[in-house]
Amino acid sequence: MAFGVIVSAFLRTLGQLGDARFRRVLMLGIVLTLALLVGASAAVFVALQWAFGTDLTLPLFGPVTWLGDFLSWTSLFAMLGLSIFLMIPVASAITSMFLEDVADAVEARHYPHLPAARPVPFGEALRDTVNFLGVLIGANLMALFLYAIFSPLTPFIFYGMNGYLLGREYFTLAAMRREGRAGAREMLRANSLTVWAAGILMAIPLTVPIMNLVIPILGAASFTHIYHALRRDGEGPGRSAGRAHPVEDVDIPHRDDT
């Protein structure tokens, strides 16, 4: 497992926060992430109202009267609490919207000599994201039974399962831009432990309120770096000659666009 690759990828991502192009994508991603979180929280409130009626008492929050409480300050704290669980599917949902822009910004800064990537059509990326999201939600629902049976192991099950699913999704979508679907699957099989570890390290901060708003975009950038590092390390005579070969990434002097 290439743990150093994961650390290096995240540090390079943090080092690009001063890049105006990357910062614009990050800010837009935070806004959309917050909007999706609000929508998901509202859906939870609706589901609770449907299941338990208009007068529901929640631990720590007291009586909930749906609309009035959702528009109050109480709902802000409820949403922050729900984000511990909801940000995993929110991060999954946001990949098709921003991964291409994030990857372009990362490659323009760190891999400037690469040929242009093959853009994944939005419809295809959206379809993949919906499929990943469905698997993620289904797996988490089934995991409720495991939590009940093996309650002391709940954190390990939660982070292990979601880390695997998120890592698989983010890495596959990042790799498909240059490897195609079959090549991305091949790379995923060859580097499954590294991708899983990176997914776990992404899933953990996704359960930290407020911090988790920036993680979907930072994760997309980090997985772009991870893809390039693993692809470079895996090059050799067996690689397909028809694919664009990356060069050593170069940190070039960069002027922020204003």
Secondary structure, DSSP 8 states (H G I E B T S, - for coil): --HHHHHHHHHHHHHTTT-HHHHHHHHHHHHHHHHHHHHHHHHHHHHHHHHH-S-EEETTTEEE-THHHHTSHHHHHHHHHHHHHHHHHHHHHHHHHHHHHHHHHHHHHH-TTS-------HHHHHHHHHHHHHHHHHHHHHHHHHHHHSGGGHHHHHHHHHHHHHHHHHHHHHHHHHHHHHHHHHHHHHTHHHHHHHHHHHHHHHTSTTGGGTHHHHHHHHHHHHHHHHHHHT-STTS-TTS---------------
